[in-house]
Amino acid sequence: MTSPSHTKAKTRVTLAGAAINLVLSVLKIIAGVAMASPALVADGFHSLGDMASDIMVLWALRHSARAPDADHPYGHGRFETLATLALAAVLALTGAAVIWDAAGRLSGAAQVAPGAVALLVVGLSIVVKEALYHYTLRVGRATGSALLEANAWHHRTDALSSVVALVGIGAAQFGLGWGDPLAAIIIALMLLHAGWGFGKTAAAELVDTQAPDDLRHALERKLTATPGVEGLRDLRMRRHGAQTLADVSVMVDPQISVTEGHRIAEVARSRALDDIDALSDLVIHVEPAGHFEGFGAEAAPLRAEVEGMIMTLAQAHPMVMALDTLRLGYFDDGLHVELLAQLRPEADPRQTEAHLAETLTHALPEVAVLRLHRVSSGLRD
């Protein structure tokens, strides 16, 4: 889940952008109408579109910051991804519209010379929007938000759009009407490139594309450095908004207990989450080293299928008074059976073990190893 400080920073920069875009759009439209400057009016509506995108970003940030719930157990980070994809589409459509308009003006549309005040308004817009671009981009990178980075570029498109208006107004005053549409086409190509980049990143996230190699290698190093981890298998990482989720199988000594294997996995998980800032959640599956496939993992019978027969055969032995514990080990060569039993005082544990092993392997060919331990008053001999 996104940290509260990151959420506040992202909300603050987006609210600032919406307020600035509202003021600029009103100023440009009023000035454009008063000075008969179509370029300035169009630029004003571009700023108005930026304000609408800020509202969309605020909506996405509000939803993506919500905690996981029953319907969204992985959180709501994908709301931010969807908004990034929508914003990429807006960038691409804006670029296409600018190219269409510029092509029309290149074919002979007349230019106007509205005056120096229009140039002043456009110049102010360039300075303000470029500052807003850098502010938003800095927050986006600090919080790992692709959505804010895309919105920063949207702010820059407004600054570039104002540059187009500035060039157009200035060119019209000097009789160079082709300067405005030519600059517009160059900027439109930049918009299409930015839209493609952000759209590609968002689409890759939506289809659970693997995380970058450097992040995966960092997690591999951290997990394998944990004492008790003998290897990794099936490491998968994916982006979820500004978060990164991962799941992996860790290999441990097959002879240790389940509780020890679980403890090793919890240490590995805790260290990875503490040391890798981009990682927000990690699911670890514990597997025995060298035995993650084959007979022991895929074909060996479960306890419920063999326990009754093993217990019956063992208790039927004349030297066995009572069974205390039955442990099963699942290995590629077969089942490893460990019995803790109370034996008669005159029993020879080695001979009893050998006889039981012969009896069990005859009745259950899946049994490869039998170990018998005498217990007395809860203690193993």
Order of alpha helices (4+ residues) and beta strands (2+ residues): alpha-alpha-alpha-alpha-alpha-alpha-alpha-beta-beta-alpha-beta-alpha-alpha-beta-beta-alpha-beta-beta
